[in-house]
Amino acid sequence: MEGALVCWKCGAPLADLSLPFLRREECRGCRTELHVCRMCRFYDVRKAKSCAEPVADEVRDKERANFCGYFEPAPGRFRAGDGATEQGRSALESLFGAKK
């Protein structure tokens, strides 16, 4: 595996965790589950069911721990926010008013 494994959600390094990840393994930084589609090398939103493994069963929630036997953690899954969330929140606040 090339590169260091980091949490798919917060980017915290995962070097202190042993592989293979347990099904309920969590990031020590943000406590999110790691045996998830978003952390897998087969995760690909351009593919059917967002999975490049053709015989894997469909997993509906890509951000929750699952029992997929094809799971392989991949480095580089963290993507820092591009501002889309903040832009969306600003648009909703302009429509409905800021939450107080």
N, C-alpha and C positions, 0 to 999 in steps of 0.2 A: 504494500500500500504506500503510495507516494504522499508526502505531506503529512502534517500533523492533524490528528482528529480534533475538531472543535465542535462545541454544541451548535446544533442547527438553529437554535433560537437566540442565544445570547453571545455566542462566539467564544465562550470560556474554553480553555484547553482541557482536553480529556486524557492527557498522557498518563495520569495516575490511575486510570481505570483499566482493568484487564479485559482482553478480548477472549472469547466472544461476549458481547454485552448480554447480561441477563435480561429477561423480558421486561422487568420493572426497574431496570437501571435508570438512575436519574443524574442529571447534571448537578454538580455540587455548587455551581454558581446561581442557577435560576430554578432548580428543582423540577425542570421539565423532563419528561420521559425521553429516553434515547433510542429505544428499540421501536422506532417509528419510520414510516415510509419516507418522510422528509429527510431522514438521516441516511437512507439507503442508496447504494450506488445505482440501483435500478429505477429510482424515482425519476420520472421524466414526464412533465405535464403535456408534452407533445404526443405522447403515446396513449392508447386506449387504457382506461382505468389509471392513468398516470404512472404506469409501470412498464418498463422495458423487458421484464421477464414474462414471456408469453404464456407460461403455464401456471403462474402464481394466481392464487385466489384473490378476488377483489377485496380490498380493504377500503371501507368507505371513509373513515376518519384518518387522514394521512398524518395527523399530529398526535395520535394516541398510541400507546403501546399495543402491539399486536402479536400474533403467533406465526407470522410468515416464516416459513423455513428457508426462504431464499434471501433473507435479510443479510446484507453485507454493509457495515458502516463505511461511509465514504468521507474523505477529507474535503474541505471546501464547501460544505453545505450551508454555512452561515452566510447570509446576505444582509448587510447593514441596510437599514431603512432608506428608501429613496425619496422619502417625503410624501409618498402617495397617501399614507395614513393621515398625516397632518393636513394635507390638502382636502381629503375627504371630510375630515372632522370640521375644518373651517367652512366648507360648503354646507354641511348640515347645520352648523351653528348659524350661518347667515339665513338659512331657510326657517329654522325653528327656534332660533334664539339660543344663547349660551346657557348651559346648565348652571344653576345657582346652588 
